[in-house]
Amino acid sequence: MYVSSDDSVDTADDDSGHRASDMTDCLAKLVTKHNITRHALNDLLSILRVHGHDLPKDAHSIMKTPRTVTLVQKCGGQFVYFGLKRGILDILAQVDKMIMSVNLFVNVGGLPLFKSSGLEFWPVMCSFDKYDPFVVPLYCGFGKPKRVYTFLEQFVDEYNKLVEHGIDYHGAVIPVCIKAFICDAPARSFIRGIKGHMSYDARECCIIKGTKKDFRTVFTSRESYPLRTDETFADFGYKDHQVYISPLVNYNIA
């Protein structure tokens, strides 16, 4: 069969473009797996381009790094939502073995940016197995987010959907669940809707009143006190202990 020279050129171009795309994907996975810096990747791309490989000049093109993020005014500051499923899939793409389930550890906490102002970051970070944590939502403002409902709304809503449907990955449905929240005392009070750890009614496991001793709140008693229950907590039954009903209660997390 006769093949014109134009057809031959088109086929070669298509094949070359396909090979370049494959190499770009491989480099992106290599960078993520070994935490290669952007400067190191730029140097590597420069060497590969000198040796005839048709590759981008900058690491941003390899990693498909978004140039901008969509910020919204929320919770009294600026808010961006990156996505829970997206973060999990990014980790799964780096893993050589098949993951049977995703058991999440969730960290919530405030991070002051400057000593001279009250500007803070409040991320919700997730991790599973021994892989690096990833940020799901991120809030930036003066002090903590104004409303915990608004702050956690997208996170708990997406989590609920993943619990119901799992993650479809390479034909397998991977179940997702939260194993634990890891927070400091102020963040724990914030997301659970309970009084701060210095309060007389701060004890979470049982109904006991604290006292002041040496300018500290202490719980010193040999008596047995009733344990708090999930059911009463969900019904807002501990008026001295709870400030508001946590949005985590609706998903049987808190």
N, C-alpha and C positions, 0 to 999 in steps of 0.2 A: 504494500500500500504506500502511496506517495504521501510524504509528510513535508509540508512547506517549511521553509526556514523560520517563518514567523511563528508557526505552531511550536517549533522546537524551542525557540526563545521563551515563549510563554510558559511552557512546561518547566523549563529550567528555573525561571523566575519563581514559579509557584513552589517548586521543591526547595529553592533557597530560602524563601520566606517561611516555609514550614520548619526547616531546620533552625532558622534563627529564633522562631517562636519557641521551639522545644528547648533550645539552649537558654533562652530568657527565663522560662519556667524553672529549669534546673538550677540556675543561678539564684533565683528568688528563694527556692526551697533551701539551698545551701546557706544563704545569708541568714535565714530565719533559724535554721537548725543550730548554727554555730555562733550566732550573735555577731556576725561580721559587721564592722562599722561602715558607715557610708563612705568615708575617705578611703578605706581599704578596698571597698568594692569599686570605687571610681578608678583607683590605680590598676586594679585587675582588668577592668573594662578597657582602659587605655592600652594595656599590653595586648589583649585579645584583638582589639581593633587594628593594631599595628601588624598583627599576623594574619590579617585578612578576614576576620569575623565581622559580619554585619550586625553590630550590636549598638544599643544606645550609648551615649557618652556619660550619662549621669545615672546614679543609683536610684533616683526617684522614679525613673522610667521603668527600671527593672522591677522595683517593688510595688509599682502602681500606687505610689503614695499620693493621696488626695492633696491638692494644692490648697483647698479650703475646707473648713468644716462648718456645718450649719449650727449656729448658736441661736438660742431662743432665750427670751427673758422669762425666767421661771423661778419660783421659790425665793424671790427677792434678789436674784442675781442672774448670772449667765449660766446656761445649762446646755449640755450636748449629750446626745444618747448614741452610743456606738453600736450597741446591740449585744445581747447575750449569745444568741445562736451564732452570730458572726464570729465572736471571739472563740467559741468552742470549735467551730469549723477551721479557723486559722490554726489552732493547736493540732487538730486531727490531721491536717495536711502535712504537718511536720513529722508525724509519728510513723515509724516503719512497721509497727505491729497493729493488729486489730484491737480496738478498745471495745470492751463488752458493755460498759456502762460509764456514765459521767457523774461522779459524786463530787459536788461542788463544795468548796470552802469559800465563804463570802466574808470579805473584810470591808467594814465601813468606818471611816474616821476622818477627822479634820486635820488639815496640814497648813499651818500658818506660812504665808509667803514672805512676809517682811516683819522685822521686829518693830518697825515704826508705824505699822498700820494693822487694822483688823482684817485685812484681806486674806481669805482662806480658800484652799481647794478642799472639796469633799467628794472623793471618788467612791464608787462601789466597785471593788475589785474581786475577781473570781479566779480560782485555780482548781485544778484537779490532778490527781496522781502527783508526779514530781515535776510537772511542767510549769513554765513561768506564768505568773498571774497576768491577767489582762483587765483593762478598765471597761466597764459596761456603761454607766453614766458618769458624768463629771460635772460638778457644780463649782462655780467660782463666785464668791461674793464676800460681803463683810459679815463675818460670823457664820454660823451654821445655816442651812436652808430654813426658810420660814415655816414651811409646812412639810411634815414627813410624808403625808399622803401624796402630794405632788412630786416630791423628790423620788419616791420609790414606785410611783404608779406604773410607769412603763416597764420597769424591771420585773415587778411581781406579776404583771399581766403577761409578759412574754414568758416568764418562768412557768406560769400556770399552763400555757399552751404547750410548752415543751414537755411538761409532766404528762399531759394528756396524750400527746402525739409522738413524743420522742423526736430524735433527729435522724432523718433519712440520709445515710452516708454509704455510698457505694453499694446500694441495694439492701443494706441492713438498717434496721431501726434500733437506734441506741437510746436506752432510757436515761433520763436526766433527773437528778434529785439533789437537794441541798442537804449536806451532812451536818454543817455547823456554820454559825456566824462567829467571826473572830473580831472583837471590837474592844476598844478601851471603855472605861466606865461611862464617860459622857456620851459616847456614840451609842452604847448599849441602851442607856436610858432614853435617848432620842428615838431610836427605831422601835423600841418596845413600848414607848408611851408610859414610862414609869418615872417616879421621882428619883432625883439624883442620888448618888452614892453617899452623900453627906446628910441625907434626910433621916429622920427618926424612923420612917417607914420604908426604908430602902431595901430591906432584906427580901430577896426574891423567893427563897425556898420555903419560908414559913412566916406566920403572922406573929411578929414580935416587935416591940417598941425599943428603939435605941435610946441611949443616954449620952450626955456629953461628959467627956473625961479628958483632961489635958488638951482642951480645944479640939477634940476629935469625937466623932460619933462612934460609939462602941455598942456591941450587943453582948452583954454579960449576964447570963442567967443559966441556972442549972435546971430550970423547969422545961417541960416538954410543951411545945406550941404546935397548933394545927398546921399542917403543911398546906401550901397553896395548891390549887388544882387548875388544870388547863381549862376546864369547863367554866369555873367561876371567873377566871381571868378573861376568857372570851366574852363573857356576859357583863364585863365591867363591874364585877362584884367586889373589887377591893378599892373602895373609894379613897382610902387613906394612902394607898400605894400607887394607884394608877392616875395618870393625868389625862389620858385620852386612849381610845381604842386603837391599837396599832394596826396599820394596813396588813401586816404580816399575819394577823389573826385570821383573816378571811381565807388564807391559804394554808392554815394549820402549820405555820412555821414558828410563830412567836410562842 
